[in-house]
Amino acid sequence: MAGGAWVAWMAAGAVLASAARGLGRRRGTAAMAAGPPEVSDRAPASAADPRFAALVEGTREIIFEIREDGRVASAFGTAHTGWSTEQVLGLSAFDFAHPEDAAAMREALTAFVDRGDARPREVRGLHADGVYRWYELRAARYTTPDGEPRVLVMGQDIEERKQAELALRESEQRFRSLVDQSPFGVLIVDGQLNVVAANRAYAELVGAGSVETLGPHNLWKSPALAAVSTHELIERVASGERIVTEVSYTSLFGKQVDVRAHIAPLSDERGQVVGAQLLFEDVSASRALEDQLRQSQKMEAVGRLAGGIAHDFNNYLTVILGCGEAIREDSPPGSEIHEASDQIVEAAERSAALTRQLLAFSRRQVTRPEVVDLGDIVSRLEPILRRVLGDGIALRCEVRPGRPSIWADPSLLEQVLMNLTANARDAMAQGGCLEIVVSPAPSTEAEAGGSRPAVMLEVRDEGVGMEPATRARIFEPFFTTKPESLGTGLGLSTVYGIVRQLGGSIEVESEPGRGSRFRISIPECDEERVLAARTGRIPQPDLGGNERILLVEDEATIRGLAADVLRRGGYAVVEAVDGCDALDRLRKDRTRFDLVLTDVLMPRMNGVELARALRTEEPELPVLFMSGYAEAMLEQDGGLPRDVDLLQKPFSPRSLRARVRAVLDRKAEPAAGSPASEAASGSGADA
């Protein structure tokens, strides 16, 4: 028997008894074991009644007539087991049972004989090919005309059925394992929308500890679909439609969950919808990421707008500031014109500070970074911060040892500290303490900021704190919880822009009534810059000269102002309206220039493209860039290289002459191998 199963299958006792009464008598032998024992005194039915033998042989049944001692008295249909009738006669029926089933067979026979228990039994029996197969056995009792009690056992081979059941169980187990291990919640409902199956992920989605905890329930009592229009959904599913919908709900544990539900109808063999299967996908995390992406895109768009406005505004401020200082220089001190020019210059400088905030937020501010110690900046700024806080708020500054140096513009770091201090002051209207700590960042923070170690700046206040909705928006530009007269909404967004510009990260922890803590991590400066800062010298330039300068600027007012300022300082100035015009003048003018002062953004050919062209024509000619919007060029492939000379707009006449003098002096006495000398002699080539 191919898989090993004994199945005994008993027909009605009356039929078998009637068949048995027609049995003849004969002696038989069994071709098993050590020899043929003395066996039945009855002949097999095939000898007495060929019709009965033909009937049995034509079915799949196997019939044994068993004596009280368990030996086979007669047998029919043994061909289904591979044995012949002669081979089984006289043997014990238990000789054919699987060793693990023999005890069960004896118990079943005893129960049948003693109590008439004729329930069908499934056992494994030995086939002639040496393999055990499954059989289903049934039994009936009768008494021979001689008064001898006998048991008729009828069996049927159920090996195929058992194999099908096994395959079905394995398939169900695989399906159950697949469903249980699925990260998606799975529900199956009947036609009345009662839940007939659910998996562990669904129980977790709705906040239940397990599927058993849920118990029987209707689909529409599920929290995951409480917000869905049930009647419309029922009609759509009943019509055979597959539905995908997204809902938000509160789980049994009070957690806000966003799910995407995939709903499909279940049909019977006639195609009638008899239920539905539902797949729930938790999209809370992806929703949060999408919100963050939208927020980032919104801030980037606002940043680009702010940077563009600041760039144009800086051009106008350059003219205002330059003309204001020129008027002040030419007017006698104490005169009405001199005082008016002071107000013009002061207003221009305050406006320039506002544009710096916009540029810092948009990360497009032109900066002059250097190797700095954040702890030194905090210590130097501490007296000013105390004045910002006022008398009702205490300030405690702690600068811990071992902090690394960073590469940053000190003015930007001062801006960060001032804005965070002002924000803390407004949050502590009733007084409190502000704590500022500078320390080496933990290794995890350093890894977050980059491969190098980092410095950590923590600013903790004892203010009113923030609820989650406010905390999520504090870095948005123009968002503020303060009255309109007290805040512009640019303070924290400026802090965010500066920190990101420095390659760092910022985190906020805050709860209502428990204050706020800002944690800023900025990567360490590389060793080459630290070494250059320790060995380099700071030039002290004279503000005048007699060198020839090629001035390239597309804005006529700025070009005229810069040319006038430089000529007043003794320089010879040739003006050009863009890069193409500048190259034409270089080629036509045989007198050598000592410096090119060029704007970055210009039509036809910008300052970066002009510097590239100078690589072949005038490789030794230094270039000084000026712009109020250069960071975008730095980020573009092939744009303005880092560590070049930059003059930020708006600039004053004195700052313009000072930067020009510094670049010219560095050209005359370059520090071999230093980043400064490379910027002076190679800015045009690298650009």
Secondary structure as GFF3:
##gff-version 3
##sequence-region A 1 687
A	DSSP	beta_strand	6	8	.	.	.	ID=ss1
A	DSSP	alpha_helix	13	21	.	.	.	ID=ss2
A	DSSP	alpha_helix	45	48	.	.	.	ID=ss3
A	DSSP	alpha_helix	50	57	.	.	.	ID=ss4
A	DSSP	beta_strand	61	66	.	.	.	ID=ss5
A	DSSP	beta_strand	72	76	.	.	.	ID=ss6
A	DSSP	three_ten_helix	78	81	.	.	.	ID=ss7
A	DSSP	alpha_helix	85	88	.	.	.	ID=ss8
A	DSSP	three_ten_helix	93	96	.	.	.	ID=ss9
A	DSSP	alpha_helix	102	115	.	.	.	ID=ss10
A	DSSP	beta_strand	121	126	.	.	.	ID=ss11
A	DSSP	beta_strand	132	143	.	.	.	ID=ss12
A	DSSP	beta_strand	149	157	.	.	.	ID=ss13
A	DSSP	alpha_helix	159	181	.	.	.	ID=ss14
A	DSSP	beta_strand	185	190	.	.	.	ID=ss15
A	DSSP	beta_strand	195	198	.	.	.	ID=ss16
A	DSSP	alpha_helix	200	206	.	.	.	ID=ss17
A	DSSP	alpha_helix	211	214	.	.	.	ID=ss18
A	DSSP	three_ten_helix	219	221	.	.	.	ID=ss19
A	DSSP	three_ten_helix	223	225	.	.	.	ID=ss20
A	DSSP	alpha_helix	230	238	.	.	.	ID=ss21
A	DSSP	beta_strand	243	250	.	.	.	ID=ss22
A	DSSP	beta_strand	256	267	.	.	.	ID=ss23
A	DSSP	beta_strand	273	282	.	.	.	ID=ss24
A	DSSP	alpha_helix	284	330	.	.	.	ID=ss25
A	DSSP	alpha_helix	336	362	.	.	.	ID=ss26
A	DSSP	beta_strand	370	372	.	.	.	ID=ss27
A	DSSP	alpha_helix	374	389	.	.	.	ID=ss28
A	DSSP	beta_strand	393	399	.	.	.	ID=ss29
A	DSSP	beta_strand	406	408	.	.	.	ID=ss30
A	DSSP	alpha_helix	410	427	.	.	.	ID=ss31
A	DSSP	beta_strand	432	440	.	.	.	ID=ss32
A	DSSP	alpha_helix	443	449	.	.	.	ID=ss33
A	DSSP	beta_strand	454	461	.	.	.	ID=ss34
A	DSSP	alpha_helix	468	471	.	.	.	ID=ss35
A	DSSP	alpha_helix	491	501	.	.	.	ID=ss36
A	DSSP	beta_strand	505	510	.	.	.	ID=ss37
A	DSSP	beta_strand	516	523	.	.	.	ID=ss38
A	DSSP	alpha_helix	527	535	.	.	.	ID=ss39
A	DSSP	beta_strand	548	552	.	.	.	ID=ss40
A	DSSP	alpha_helix	556	568	.	.	.	ID=ss41
A	DSSP	beta_strand	572	576	.	.	.	ID=ss42
A	DSSP	alpha_helix	579	588	.	.	.	ID=ss43
A	DSSP	beta_strand	595	599	.	.	.	ID=ss44
A	DSSP	alpha_helix	607	617	.	.	.	ID=ss45
A	DSSP	beta_strand	623	627	.	.	.	ID=ss46
A	DSSP	alpha_helix	631	635	.	.	.	ID=ss47
A	DSSP	beta_strand	646	648	.	.	.	ID=ss48
A	DSSP	alpha_helix	653	668	.	.	.	ID=ss49
A	DSSP	alpha_helix	675	686	.	.	.	ID=ss50
###
